[in-house]
Amino acid sequence: MEPLLIDMESIPKDTSREAFLKQIEVLRDLGTSGRAAMALEFSRDLRQIVKDGVRHRHPDWDEARVQQEVLRIVLGDRLYSEAFRNKKPADE
């Protein structure tokens, strides 16, 4: 394994150098597929948090409308409107 060159500016202010090095070690040990799986899990978790937030703000919306709003939030207004030209945003 290559020696790790650390730019001290890249270490978060609330993290010790030792903890940062341990985090890098654990991430390296996961390998590419492990890190990819972790990223996908984070993405699913974040999408669920967004969905829960939409449901909390709009408890009267059905599942299709909630999903439409999640897509609008995730994609952003410009990309959403390009992808769904014939659909109005959920709040209209």
Secondary structure, 3 states (H helix, E strand, C coil): CCCCCCCHHHCCCCCCHHHHHHHHHHHHHHHHHHHHHHHHHHHHHHHHHHHHHHHHHCCCCCHHHHHHHHHHHHHCHHHHHHHCCCCCCCCC
